Each structure stands twice: as C-alpha cells, then as structure tokens.
C-alpha cells in the first residue's frame, strides 16, 4: 500500500514536469512566449585610429645633429693615450655548465605491495636502477615520482623527465 502511494505521487510529479515542458515548447513555437528575450548590447567598435594627444617631452642631453647651435670642439683636449689606456670594466656572464640529461631515462614504475610505495624504474648511464622517492643513486636523487614522469635532482639542477617506454 505504501509503495502505491509513492508511485501515484511520482506519476503526478512526472505529468506536471512534462506538462510544463510541453507548454513552454508550444508557447515558444506559437510566439506567445511571455518569457523576456535576452537583451544584447551593441558592440562598441574599437577605434585605434583616434588621435591621442602626445604627453611625452624629450629632454635631450646630446648635441644638435643639424648644427644650428655652435658648441666648442673638445676633441683636442683629451690625449689619445688616455683614451686607449682607460680602464674598461668588462664583465662576462657566468657560463652555465651544460648537463647531459640524456643519460637519465624513466622507464616506468611498480607499486610495492607491502608498503604501497611507487618505485621508479630508471636507467642511469645505461644501468637499470629502481628508486623510491628521496633515494639517491650516485649523483641522481629522485625527488618526486608521478606516474607519467619523475622529478630528479642532478648536480643541483631539477628536471622533470617523462616516461620513455620505447627505450625498454
């Protein structure tokens, strides 16, 4: 008896919902819709050809290139030896050491059933190595093991190395 009451109630609810949907569709097709139409604003056209007043003032500290004002000639006052022997400070940018990341490749991972840790299978200098997060194999330290890539630290540099299953 209880389930019949729920069935009748749900049936009535279905009829009400479908009735409102059909009413809206018919009203929209007949054009008798009391729903407001969406209001659209006309787009403003961007005028990039407008004249903008110039607010820049140039303060030149060099001589007049057209020679309208006469300046005194200072070329003869500095001896040539002082010009050549003047101290020139040349600083060269530090050269970054190039690291060959091709010697490290990530082949895949396995899950340790006992500890539920991911163990990365990698090759370092052609030797297969299995590392967990935080472990080190020579100069290479595995920082993070994502399933599609690993984050490694090598000689103080960090890099993400993607999985390379073709190298297996």
TACOR-V787133 format. One record per residue. N is the residue number from 0. RES is the residue in one small letter. SS is DSSP state (H for helix, E for strand, - for the rest). Layout:
n=N res=RES ss=SS
n=N res=RES ss=SS
This chain:
n=0 res=x ss=-
n=1 res=x ss=H
n=2 res=x ss=H
n=3 res=x ss=H
n=4 res=x ss=H
n=5 res=x ss=H
n=6 res=x ss=H
n=7 res=x ss=H
n=8 res=x ss=H
n=9 res=x ss=H
n=10 res=x ss=H
n=11 res=x ss=H
n=12 res=x ss=H
n=13 res=x ss=H
n=14 res=x ss=H
n=15 res=x ss=H
n=16 res=x ss=H
n=17 res=x ss=H
n=18 res=x ss=H
n=19 res=x ss=H
n=20 res=x ss=H
n=21 res=x ss=H
n=22 res=x ss=H
n=23 res=x ss=H
n=24 res=x ss=H
n=25 res=x ss=H
n=26 res=x ss=H
n=27 res=x ss=H
n=28 res=x ss=H
n=29 res=x ss=H
n=30 res=x ss=-
n=31 res=x ss=-
n=32 res=x ss=-
n=33 res=x ss=-
n=34 res=x ss=-
n=35 res=x ss=-
n=36 res=x ss=-
n=37 res=x ss=-
n=38 res=x ss=-
n=39 res=x ss=-
n=40 res=x ss=-
n=41 res=x ss=-
n=42 res=x ss=-
n=43 res=x ss=-
n=44 res=x ss=-
n=45 res=x ss=-
n=46 res=x ss=-
n=47 res=x ss=-
n=48 res=x ss=-
n=49 res=x ss=-
n=50 res=x ss=-
n=51 res=x ss=-
n=52 res=x ss=-
n=53 res=x ss=-
n=54 res=x ss=-
n=55 res=x ss=-
n=56 res=x ss=-
n=57 res=x ss=-
n=58 res=x ss=-
n=59 res=x ss=-
n=60 res=x ss=-
n=61 res=x ss=-
n=62 res=x ss=-
n=63 res=x ss=-
n=64 res=x ss=-
n=65 res=x ss=-
n=66 res=x ss=-
n=67 res=x ss=-
n=68 res=x ss=-
n=69 res=x ss=-
n=70 res=x ss=-
n=71 res=x ss=-
n=72 res=x ss=-
n=73 res=x ss=-
n=74 res=x ss=H
n=75 res=x ss=H
n=76 res=x ss=H
n=77 res=x ss=-
n=78 res=x ss=-
n=79 res=x ss=H
n=80 res=x ss=H
n=81 res=x ss=H
n=82 res=x ss=H
n=83 res=x ss=H
n=84 res=x ss=-
n=85 res=x ss=-
n=86 res=x ss=-
n=87 res=x ss=-
n=88 res=x ss=-
n=89 res=x ss=-
n=90 res=x ss=-
n=91 res=x ss=-
n=92 res=x ss=-
n=93 res=x ss=-
n=94 res=x ss=-
n=95 res=x ss=-
n=96 res=x ss=-
n=97 res=x ss=-
n=98 res=x ss=-
n=99 res=x ss=-
n=100 res=x ss=H
n=101 res=x ss=H
n=102 res=x ss=H
n=103 res=x ss=E
n=104 res=x ss=E
n=105 res=x ss=E
n=106 res=x ss=E
n=107 res=x ss=E
n=108 res=x ss=E
n=109 res=x ss=E
n=110 res=x ss=E
n=111 res=x ss=-
n=112 res=x ss=-
n=113 res=x ss=-
n=114 res=x ss=-
n=115 res=x ss=-
n=116 res=x ss=-
n=117 res=x ss=E
n=118 res=x ss=E
n=119 res=x ss=E
n=120 res=x ss=E
n=121 res=x ss=E
n=122 res=x ss=E
n=123 res=x ss=E
n=124 res=x ss=-
n=125 res=x ss=-
n=126 res=x ss=E
n=127 res=x ss=E
n=128 res=x ss=E
n=129 res=x ss=E
n=130 res=x ss=E
n=131 res=x ss=-
n=132 res=x ss=-
n=133 res=x ss=-
n=134 res=x ss=-
n=135 res=x ss=E
n=136 res=x ss=E
n=137 res=x ss=-
n=138 res=x ss=-
n=139 res=x ss=E
n=140 res=x ss=E
n=141 res=x ss=E
n=142 res=x ss=E
n=143 res=x ss=E
n=144 res=x ss=E
n=145 res=x ss=-
n=146 res=x ss=-
n=147 res=x ss=-
n=148 res=x ss=E
n=149 res=x ss=E
n=150 res=x ss=E
n=151 res=x ss=E
n=152 res=x ss=E
n=153 res=x ss=E
n=154 res=x ss=-
n=155 res=x ss=-
n=156 res=x ss=E
n=157 res=x ss=E
n=158 res=x ss=E
n=159 res=x ss=E
n=160 res=x ss=E
n=161 res=x ss=E
n=162 res=x ss=E
n=163 res=x ss=-
n=164 res=x ss=H
n=165 res=x ss=H
n=166 res=x ss=H
n=167 res=x ss=-
